[in-house]
Amino acid sequence: MSELRVPRTTGFARWPHEATAKTAGKALRGRVPRSAHDQLPDDKDRPGPLGALEASNSGRIEALIPLRVGRMAASPFSFLRGSAGLMAADLVDTPVTGVGAQICGDAHAANFGLYGDARGGLVMDINDFDETLIGPWEWDVKRLAASLVLAGREAGASEDVCRSAAHDAVGAYRRTMRLLAKLPVLDAWNAIAHEELVAHADARDLLGTLDQVSAKARKNTSGKFVARSTEPLKDGGRRFVDALPVLRRVPDAEAAAVAGALDGYLRTVSEDLLPLLARYAVHDVAFRVVGTGSVGTRSYVVLLLDHLGEPLVLQVKEARASALRPYVEKAGFAGADAVAASASASSASSSSSSDTHDAHEGRRVVLGQKRMQVVSDILLGWTTVNDLPYQVRQFRNRKGSVDPASLEAGLIDDYARMTGALLARAHSHSADPRLIAGYCGKNEELDTAITSFAVAYADRTEADHAELLGAIRTGKIEAELGI
């Protein structure tokens, strides 16, 4: 048959396919040489670390800001974890190919980990999406590489080991993207199952560590958290107990506002899950402080119990605008996240009008997560509490993670290859892997360039961290250390 007998359908590719994606990727090298990714822009016009920190604290709960500062002051790696916006301000003046992907926005080495799937198994993937949006794929790769250098230094590894970790992460990203580009689309979409990841990344030396993390993750459940963080009531229910400064009870009006907002949340989850959630009753709400970059944002845990008193805990976490937004727009990706979000609008067709608007930050986080992960929390959703956007997800869903800053020197490169591979798979869900693979190529030119950038950026981050410590010592900035 010489031509198709059916009409072309909007939303599908043309047939025959134009096999030009790889060629187009190669052509990008003429405009943006791969070697150019070693560039670290001049720092004379960049926002200083103290100014950037102050700006990022805007809108946070003021009483918690010293805790956030203290956590960022723990090490240069911790500082990097809390300063995604500052790094984006640096990256905006580096070369970009113009190829957009749904990026994590905060793809540092500690934002990968294990979590539970719907059948009780464990999967490993990126696990933090507060900053996600459509942007330059290179930014995630560079942030990952720089974070591995800093994590290695904190672990006491030699500078050669730190450089090798960054180099291996970029190499794994490049090779994985080339593999995905060669596979049929459905195979590529679900490629590298959890049980295949270690072999794919040649990370067998990490197996013992992963086994230990997996064993702990399987015990990290709502039930364990509830047993430690609640007390029984006379009517058979339970309520949270204070565990300051991390967990505290909230006034009745605040608890009622959060619980009431769950009606809006239910309109954002898949309809087939409504009978499941209807079998739980809300019992209590507490405020719980969250990790380094998110400290100071509003975050609650909601205790639900079924008819047997078995718990399910939901986290209702404030979703702030991505710190990367002004910088991805400056880099030429203005509005791209909204366009991509509209393509997934059917997943939230039953939502209220206020919660389906592209500007809802909880929706941005949830849809970004679903685009990047192969398997996501089935209870992901979003809502609005007191006019602020929130994301909703399971809390303690058998989560576990490798601390890259505590790995032995011989394991850091294994971990780097795993994270590089996972990042490539995540990007390939929204960007054509043939295009990125065509640009990255077969040789190590890109690996070497980004490694040079990563080492230089790690040095810059150490200087930023030292400036923060100096401000704390002189009393210019208040910090709660060691918490």
C-alpha positions as CSV (number, residue, x, y, z in Angstrom):
1,M,0.0,0.0,0.0
2,S,1.6,3.3,-1.1
3,E,-0.1,5.5,1.4
4,L,-2.3,5.5,4.5
5,R,-6.0,5.1,4.0
6,V,-6.9,6.8,7.3
7,P,-6.8,10.5,8.0
8,R,-3.9,12.0,9.9
9,T,-4.8,12.5,13.6
10,T,-3.7,15.4,15.7
11,G,-1.5,14.3,18.6
12,F,0.1,11.4,16.7
13,A,3.3,11.4,14.6
14,R,3.3,11.5,10.8
15,W,3.9,8.3,8.9
16,P,6.3,7.5,7.4
17,H,8.4,8.9,10.2
18,E,11.0,11.4,9.3
19,A,14.2,9.7,10.6
20,T,15.8,13.1,11.3
21,A,15.9,13.3,15.0
22,K,19.3,11.8,15.4
23,T,20.6,13.9,12.5
24,A,19.1,17.0,14.1
25,G,20.8,16.2,17.4
26,K,24.2,15.9,15.6
27,A,23.6,19.2,13.9
28,L,23.2,20.9,17.2
29,R,26.9,20.3,17.9
30,G,27.7,23.0,15.3
31,R,25.8,25.6,17.3
32,V,26.7,24.4,20.7
33,P,29.9,22.2,20.7
34,R,29.9,19.6,23.4
35,S,33.2,20.9,24.7
36,A,31.5,24.2,25.5
37,H,29.7,22.6,28.4
38,D,32.8,23.0,30.5
39,Q,32.1,26.7,30.8
40,L,31.5,28.2,34.3
41,P,30.2,31.8,33.8
42,D,31.8,34.8,35.4
43,D,30.5,35.3,38.9
44,K,30.7,39.1,39.0
45,D,27.0,39.6,38.2
46,R,25.5,36.6,39.9
47,P,23.4,36.9,43.0
48,G,25.6,36.3,46.1
49,P,24.8,33.3,48.2
50,L,23.5,35.4,51.1
51,G,21.2,37.4,48.8
52,A,20.0,34.3,47.0
53,L,19.3,32.6,50.3
54,E,17.3,35.6,51.6
55,A,15.3,35.7,48.4
56,S,14.5,32.0,48.6
57,N,13.3,32.4,52.1
58,S,10.5,34.8,51.0
59,G,7.1,33.4,51.9
60,R,8.4,30.7,54.2
61,I,7.4,30.4,57.8
62,E,9.8,32.8,59.5
63,A,10.3,30.8,62.6
64,L,11.7,27.9,60.6
65,I,14.2,29.9,58.5
66,P,17.0,29.5,61.1
67,L,16.5,25.8,60.9
68,R,16.8,25.9,57.1
69,V,19.9,28.0,57.3
70,G,21.4,25.6,59.8
71,R,20.8,22.6,57.6
72,M,22.3,24.3,54.6
73,A,25.3,25.2,56.7
74,A,26.1,21.6,57.5
75,S,28.4,21.1,54.5
76,P,28.9,22.4,50.9
77,F,26.9,19.5,49.7
78,S,24.0,20.5,52.0
79,F,24.3,24.1,50.8
80,L,24.0,22.9,47.2
81,R,20.9,20.9,48.1
82,G,19.2,24.0,49.4
83,S,20.2,26.4,46.6
84,A,18.7,25.1,43.3
85,G,17.7,28.7,42.4
86,L,21.2,30.0,42.8
87,M,22.6,27.2,40.6
88,A,20.0,28.0,38.0
89,A,21.1,31.6,38.0
90,D,24.6,30.4,37.1
91,L,23.4,27.9,34.6
92,V,21.4,30.4,32.6
93,D,24.6,31.9,31.3
94,T,26.0,28.6,30.2
95,P,25.5,27.1,26.7
96,V,22.2,25.3,26.1
97,T,21.2,23.2,23.1
98,G,17.6,24.4,23.2
99,V,16.2,20.9,23.6
100,G,13.7,20.9,26.4
101,A,12.7,18.1,28.7
102,Q,10.6,17.7,31.8
103,I,13.5,18.3,34.2
104,C,13.7,17.5,37.9
105,G,15.2,21.0,38.5
106,D,17.0,19.7,41.6
107,A,18.7,16.5,40.3
108,H,21.4,16.3,43.0
109,A,22.7,12.9,44.0
110,A,20.6,12.7,47.2
111,N,17.3,13.1,45.3
112,F,17.3,9.5,44.0
113,G,16.0,6.6,46.1
114,L,13.7,3.7,46.6
115,Y,10.0,3.8,47.2
116,G,7.1,1.4,47.1
117,D,4.9,0.6,44.1
118,A,1.3,-0.4,44.2
119,R,2.0,-4.1,44.6
120,G,4.4,-3.8,47.5
121,G,7.6,-3.9,45.5
122,L,10.4,-1.4,45.5
123,V,11.6,0.7,42.6
124,M,14.4,3.2,42.3
125,D,14.1,6.5,40.6
126,I,14.3,10.3,41.1
127,N,12.1,11.0,44.1
128,D,11.9,14.8,44.5
129,F,10.1,17.1,42.1
130,D,9.4,20.4,43.9
131,E,11.3,22.3,41.2
132,T,10.2,20.3,38.2
133,L,9.3,22.1,34.9
134,I,10.2,22.0,31.2
135,G,13.7,23.2,30.8
136,P,17.2,22.4,29.4
137,W,18.1,18.8,30.0
138,E,21.7,19.8,30.4
139,W,20.9,21.6,33.7
140,D,19.9,18.4,35.4
141,V,23.0,16.6,34.2
142,K,25.3,19.4,35.4
143,R,23.6,19.6,38.8
144,L,23.9,15.9,39.3
145,A,27.6,15.9,38.3
146,A,28.5,18.8,40.6
147,S,26.6,17.2,43.5
148,L,28.6,14.0,43.1
149,V,31.9,15.9,43.3
150,L,30.7,17.6,46.6
151,A,29.3,14.4,48.0
152,G,32.5,12.6,47.3
153,R,34.6,15.3,48.9
154,E,32.4,15.2,52.0
155,A,32.8,11.4,52.1
156,G,36.6,11.9,52.1
157,A,37.2,10.5,48.6
158,S,40.2,11.7,46.6
159,E,39.8,14.3,44.0
160,D,40.4,11.7,41.2
161,V,37.5,9.6,42.6
162,C,35.2,12.7,42.7
163,R,36.0,13.6,39.1
164,S,35.5,10.0,38.1
165,A,32.1,9.9,39.7
166,A,31.0,13.0,37.8
167,H,32.5,11.6,34.6
168,D,30.8,8.3,35.1
169,A,27.4,9.9,35.7
170,V,27.5,11.8,32.5
171,G,28.8,8.8,30.6
172,A,25.9,6.6,32.0
173,Y,23.4,9.3,31.0
174,R,24.8,9.5,27.4
175,R,25.0,5.7,27.0
176,T,21.5,5.1,28.4
177,M,20.1,7.8,26.1
178,R,21.7,6.1,23.1
179,L,20.2,2.7,24.2
180,L,16.8,4.2,24.6
181,A,17.0,5.8,21.1
182,K,17.5,2.4,19.5
183,L,14.5,0.7,21.2
184,P,10.9,0.5,20.1
185,V,9.0,3.3,21.8
186,L,7.1,1.2,24.3
187,D,10.2,-0.8,25.2
188,A,12.1,2.4,25.8
189,W,9.3,4.0,27.8
190,N,9.5,1.2,30.4
191,A,13.2,0.3,30.0
192,I,15.6,-0.6,32.7
193,A,13.4,-2.3,35.3
194,H,14.5,-2.0,38.9
195,E,16.0,-5.5,38.8
196,E,18.0,-4.6,35.7
197,L,19.4,-1.3,37.0
198,V,22.5,-2.6,38.7
199,A,23.6,-4.6,35.7
200,H,22.8,-1.8,33.3
201,A,24.9,0.6,35.3
202,D,27.7,-1.9,36.1
203,A,27.1,-1.1,39.8
204,R,27.5,-4.6,41.3
205,D,29.8,-3.4,44.0
206,L,26.9,-1.4,45.3
207,L,24.6,-4.4,45.8
208,G,25.4,-4.8,49.5
209,T,24.5,-1.2,50.2
210,L,21.3,-1.4,48.1
211,D,20.3,-4.5,50.0
212,Q,20.7,-2.7,53.3
213,V,18.7,0.3,52.1
214,S,16.0,-1.9,50.7
215,A,15.6,-3.8,54.0
216,K,15.2,-0.5,55.8
217,A,12.8,0.9,53.2
218,R,10.4,-2.1,53.5
219,K,10.0,-1.1,57.2
220,N,9.5,2.6,56.5
221,T,5.8,2.5,56.4
222,S,2.8,4.6,57.7
223,G,2.3,1.9,60.4
224,K,5.8,2.4,61.8
225,F,5.5,6.2,61.7
226,V,2.0,6.1,63.4
227,A,3.2,3.7,66.1
228,R,6.0,6.2,67.0
229,S,4.3,9.5,66.4
230,T,0.7,9.0,67.7
231,E,-1.1,7.9,70.9
232,P,-4.4,6.0,71.2
233,L,-7.7,7.6,72.2
234,K,-10.5,6.2,74.3
235,D,-12.8,5.9,71.2
236,G,-10.3,3.6,69.5
237,G,-8.8,6.3,67.3
238,R,-5.4,7.9,67.5
239,R,-3.9,11.4,67.4
240,F,-0.4,12.8,66.8
241,V,1.9,13.8,69.7
242,D,4.4,16.6,69.6
243,A,8.0,15.7,68.7
244,L,9.5,19.2,68.5
245,P,11.0,20.7,66.4
246,V,10.0,18.3,63.6
247,L,6.4,17.4,64.5
248,R,3.8,19.4,66.3
249,R,0.0,19.4,66.7
250,V,-1.9,22.3,65.1
251,P,-4.9,24.3,66.2
252,D,-8.4,22.9,65.4
253,A,-9.1,25.5,62.8
254,E,-5.8,24.8,60.9
255,A,-6.4,21.0,61.1
256,A,-10.0,21.5,59.8
257,A,-8.7,23.6,56.8
258,V,-6.3,20.8,55.8
259,A,-8.8,18.0,56.3
260,G,-11.4,20.0,54.4
261,A,-9.1,20.5,51.5
262,L,-8.9,16.7,51.0
263,D,-12.3,16.9,49.2
264,G,-10.5,18.9,46.5
265,Y,-7.6,16.4,46.5
266,L,-10.1,13.5,45.8
267,R,-11.1,15.2,42.6
268,T,-7.5,15.0,41.3
269,V,-6.8,11.3,41.8
270,S,-7.9,8.6,39.4
271,E,-11.6,7.8,39.9
272,D,-11.0,4.1,40.3
273,L,-9.1,4.8,43.5
274,L,-12.1,6.6,45.2
275,P,-13.6,3.4,46.6
276,L,-10.2,2.7,48.2
277,L,-9.9,6.1,49.8
278,A,-13.5,6.1,50.9
279,R,-12.7,3.2,53.3
280,Y,-10.5,5.5,55.4
281,A,-11.6,8.1,57.9
282,V,-9.5,11.2,58.7
283,H,-8.5,11.2,62.4
284,D,-5.9,13.9,62.9
285,V,-3.6,16.5,61.3
286,A,-0.1,17.7,62.4
287,F,2.6,20.0,61.0
288,R,5.8,18.3,60.1
289,V,9.0,20.0,59.0
290,V,10.5,18.7,55.8
291,G,14.0,18.4,54.2
292,T,16.8,20.8,53.6
293,G,15.5,22.8,50.6
294,S,11.9,22.7,51.7
295,V,12.3,23.8,55.3
296,G,10.0,26.6,56.1
297,T,7.3,25.6,53.7
298,R,4.0,24.5,55.0
299,S,3.7,20.7,55.3
300,Y,1.2,18.5,57.1
301,V,0.7,14.9,57.8
302,V,-2.8,13.6,57.8
303,L,-3.7,10.4,59.8
304,L,-6.3,8.2,58.2
305,L,-7.5,4.8,59.7
306,D,-9.5,2.0,58.1
307,H,-12.2,-0.1,59.9
308,L,-9.5,-2.2,61.6
309,G,-7.6,0.8,62.8
310,E,-4.8,0.3,60.3
311,P,-3.2,3.6,59.2
312,L,-2.6,5.4,56.0
313,V,-0.7,8.7,56.3
314,L,-0.9,11.4,53.6
315,Q,1.5,14.3,53.3
316,V,0.0,17.6,52.3
317,K,2.9,19.7,51.3
318,E,3.0,23.3,50.1
319,A,4.0,23.6,46.4
320,R,5.8,26.9,45.8
321,A,6.7,28.2,42.4
322,S,9.7,26.5,40.9
323,A,12.9,28.5,41.8
324,L,14.0,27.7,38.2
325,R,11.1,29.4,36.4
326,P,12.6,32.8,35.8
327,Y,15.8,31.2,34.6
328,V,14.3,28.7,32.2
329,E,12.2,31.5,30.7
330,K,15.4,33.5,30.2
331,A,17.0,30.5,28.6
332,G,14.1,30.4,26.0
333,F,11.7,28.0,27.6
334,A,8.9,30.5,28.5
335,G,5.6,28.8,28.8
336,A,6.9,25.4,27.8
337,D,5.8,23.8,31.0
338,A,2.2,25.1,30.6
339,V,2.1,23.7,27.0
340,A,3.3,20.3,28.2
341,A,0.9,20.4,31.1
342,S,-2.1,21.0,28.8
343,A,-1.2,17.7,26.9
344,S,-1.8,15.9,30.2
345,A,-5.0,17.8,31.1
346,S,-7.1,14.6,30.6
347,S,-5.5,13.1,33.7
348,A,-7.2,15.7,35.8
349,S,-10.4,16.2,33.9
350,S,-12.5,15.6,37.0
351,S,-10.7,18.3,39.0
352,S,-12.3,21.6,40.1
353,S,-11.6,24.6,37.9
354,S,-9.3,26.3,40.5
355,D,-7.1,23.2,40.8
356,T,-6.7,22.4,37.1
357,H,-5.4,25.8,36.0
358,D,-1.8,25.5,34.7
359,A,-0.7,27.9,37.4
360,H,-1.5,25.5,40.3
361,E,1.9,24.6,41.6
362,G,0.7,21.3,43.1
363,R,-0.5,20.2,39.7
364,R,2.8,21.2,38.2
365,V,4.7,19.0,40.7
366,V,2.4,16.0,40.4
367,L,2.2,15.9,36.6
368,G,6.0,16.6,36.4
369,Q,6.6,13.6,38.6
370,K,4.3,11.4,36.6
371,R,6.1,12.4,33.4
372,M,9.5,11.6,34.7
373,Q,9.0,8.3,36.7
374,V,8.2,4.9,35.3
375,V,6.1,4.1,38.4
376,S,4.6,6.8,40.6
377,D,2.7,6.9,43.8
378,I,-0.9,6.0,42.9
379,L,-2.3,8.4,45.4
380,L,-0.5,11.5,44.0
381,G,-2.8,14.6,43.8
382,W,-3.1,18.2,44.6
383,T,-5.3,20.6,46.4
384,T,-5.6,24.2,47.8
385,V,-5.5,25.1,51.5
386,N,-6.2,28.7,52.6
387,D,-5.6,29.9,49.0
388,L,-2.1,28.2,48.8
389,P,-1.4,25.3,46.5
390,Y,-0.3,21.9,47.9
391,Q,0.7,18.5,46.6
392,V,-0.6,15.4,48.2
393,R,1.2,12.0,48.4
394,Q,1.6,9.0,50.5
395,F,3.9,9.5,53.5
396,R,6.6,6.9,54.3
397,N,5.7,4.8,51.3
398,R,8.6,2.4,52.0
399,K,11.1,5.1,51.1
400,G,14.8,4.6,51.3
401,S,17.9,6.3,50.0
402,V,21.6,5.9,49.7
403,D,23.5,8.8,51.3
404,P,26.0,9.6,48.6
405,A,28.1,11.6,51.1
406,S,28.7,8.6,53.3
407,L,29.6,6.1,50.5
408,E,33.0,4.4,50.5
409,A,35.3,5.7,47.7
410,G,35.0,2.5,45.7
411,L,31.2,2.8,45.6
412,I,30.7,6.4,44.5
413,D,31.3,5.8,40.8
414,D,28.8,2.9,40.9
415,Y,26.2,5.1,42.4
416,A,27.0,7.8,39.9
417,R,26.4,5.5,37.0
418,M,23.0,4.4,38.4
419,T,21.8,8.0,38.9
420,G,23.0,9.0,35.5
421,A,21.1,6.2,33.9
422,L,17.9,7.0,35.8
423,L,18.1,10.6,34.8
424,A,18.4,9.7,31.2
425,R,15.4,7.5,31.4
426,A,13.4,10.2,33.1
427,H,14.3,12.8,30.5
428,S,13.4,10.4,27.6
429,H,9.8,10.4,28.6
430,S,9.4,14.1,27.5
431,A,12.3,14.6,25.1
432,D,13.0,12.5,22.0
433,P,15.9,10.2,23.1
434,R,17.1,10.1,19.5
435,L,17.6,13.9,19.5
436,I,19.6,14.0,22.8
437,A,21.5,10.9,21.8
438,G,22.4,12.4,18.5
439,Y,23.8,15.4,20.3
440,C,25.7,13.4,23.0
441,G,27.3,11.1,20.5
442,K,29.5,8.0,21.1
443,N,32.7,9.5,22.4
444,E,33.4,11.1,25.8
445,E,33.6,14.7,24.8
446,L,30.5,15.7,26.6
447,D,31.5,13.6,29.7
448,T,34.8,15.4,29.9
449,A,33.4,18.9,29.5
450,I,30.6,18.5,32.1
451,T,33.1,16.9,34.5
452,S,35.3,20.0,34.3
453,F,32.2,22.2,34.9
454,A,31.2,20.0,37.9
455,V,34.6,20.4,39.6
456,A,34.6,24.1,39.0
457,Y,31.1,24.5,40.3
458,A,31.9,22.4,43.3
459,D,34.7,24.8,44.1
460,R,32.3,27.7,43.7
461,T,29.8,26.1,46.0
462,E,32.4,25.6,48.7
463,A,33.2,29.3,48.5
464,D,29.4,30.1,48.8
465,H,29.2,27.8,51.8
466,A,32.2,29.4,53.5
467,E,30.5,32.8,53.0
468,L,27.4,31.5,54.7
469,L,29.4,30.2,57.6
470,G,31.1,33.5,58.0
471,A,27.7,35.3,58.1
472,I,26.5,32.9,60.8
473,R,29.7,33.4,62.9
474,T,29.3,37.2,62.8
475,G,25.6,37.1,63.6
476,K,24.5,38.4,60.2
477,I,22.3,35.4,59.7
478,E,20.6,33.3,62.4
479,A,21.0,29.6,62.2
480,E,19.9,26.6,64.3
481,L,22.8,24.2,63.9
482,G,22.9,20.4,64.4
483,I,19.1,19.9,64.1
